[in-house]
């Protein structure tokens, strides 16, 4: 499974207004409200927010991956958001500027690991992350991810 199959310009918000981590997750997740991959968006959102409290979050180098496995997700789904100011989650960590919300069907194991691994390899490199932080529009953001995915 390729990232380009998961991330679409309509599921990318480059000017997040959120100032808290919970609000950022909500704002990015809202991009998936009408996604056919999700059967029940309100329940999905509730599960996503609850999973954050159980540590289902990776953040480092200005990137957060809030994700959840759910019976309400039929196929792997991804949305992305960018905050130019960044969102402080913990005082001793860098502010998060890129947020990738990921919904995972309960039965998906390998596909999820492949997708998150590819995304992590892309955003873990400072030059790649910098290009995503400078993307002018969602189409360019998606194009940058696709180009970087070809390199990894």
N, C-alpha and C positions, 0 to 999 in steps of 0.2 A: 504494500500500500504506500502510495506516494503522498507527500504533504499537499502537492498541487491538487490532488483529488479531494482533499479535505477543506482547504482554505480558499474561500471565494471573496472577491472584493466586497460583496454585500454583507459579509460577516467580519468586516474590519472597521474599527472606529479609531481614527487617528487623533482625535481631540477629546479624550476622556475628561469629563467635568468632575468626576468623583475625587474626593479628598481623603476618603477612608478606604481601607482594603475591602470591607464588606460592600461599600457602594461601588467600588471598581468592579468587583466580581458581578454584582447585579447589572451594572451598565453593559459590560461585555456579554454577559449571558443573555441579555435582552435581544441581542443580535440573532439569537437562536429561537426566539419566541415562535416564529412561523416555520421553523425547520421541520421538514417531513421526517427527519431522523428521530424526532422526539415526539412521543405519544401524548405526554401530559406535561406541558412546560411548567406550570406552577409547582407541581410535585418535583420535577427535575431541579428547579431553582432551590426549592427547600432542601433537597438532598445535597446539592452542591454546597450551600451555605453550612449545612450541618457537617459535611465532610471536612470542611476547613478546620473545624474544632477538633477533629480527630487527627490532624496533622497531614492531610492529603494535599500538601502544598510544597512545592519546591521553589525556593527563590534564592537567587544569588546573582551577582553581576547584573542587577537591575531588571531581572525577569522573574515573573511568577507564573506557575502552572496550576491554578486551581482545577481540580478534576474530580469526577465522581463516576463510580460504576452504578448503573441504574437499570432496573427492569423497564423503565420508561424511555430508554434510548434503544432504538432499533439498529442503528449503525453508528460507527464512530463519527463524532461531530466536533468541530473546532471553530472557535471565534477568537478574534484578537483585538486588543485595544492598546492604545499608546497614550501615555500621560507625559506631556513635556516637562511638567514640574516634578513628577514622581510622587509616589505614595509611600509614606513611611509605614512599615509594618512593625518593625522592631528598631529601637534606637541604635542598636549596634550593627545594623545591616544597611547596605545601600538602599536608597529609595527605589521602588519598583517603577520602571517606566514602560515595560512591555508586559501585558497580561494576556495569557492564552488560556481560555476556558475550554475544557475538554470534557465531553460526555462520552461515556464508554458503556456499551452493552455488557451485561453481566457475563456473557459467554466469551467475550473477546479478551484474550490474554496476549497472544503474540502480536496481533495487529497494533494493539495499543502501545506495547513496548517498542515496536519498530517506529511508529509515528513519533512518540515522545522522544525516543533516542535521537532520531534525525533532527527534530526541532531543537533539542538541547545542544547537539553538536553545532548547529548553525548559530544559535544565540550566545553560545559560550565563547565564541571568537569575537574579540572586541571590534575588529573592522566590520564584520557582518552585522553585529548589533548596531554599530554606528550608522550603517547604511539604512537599516530599518528605522532607526530613530529620525533619519532625515527624509524618509520617503514623502513625496509630495501628495500622493493620493493612495487610496486603497489598492488600485490596480498595480501601481508601482511596488507597493508593499508585498503583494502576492507574487509579483514577478521576481522580486529580490529573493524571496524564500525559495521559489522554484529554481532560480539560478544557483543559489547556494547549495540547494539539495543535490544538484548535479555534481558538485565538487566533493561532497562527503561520501 
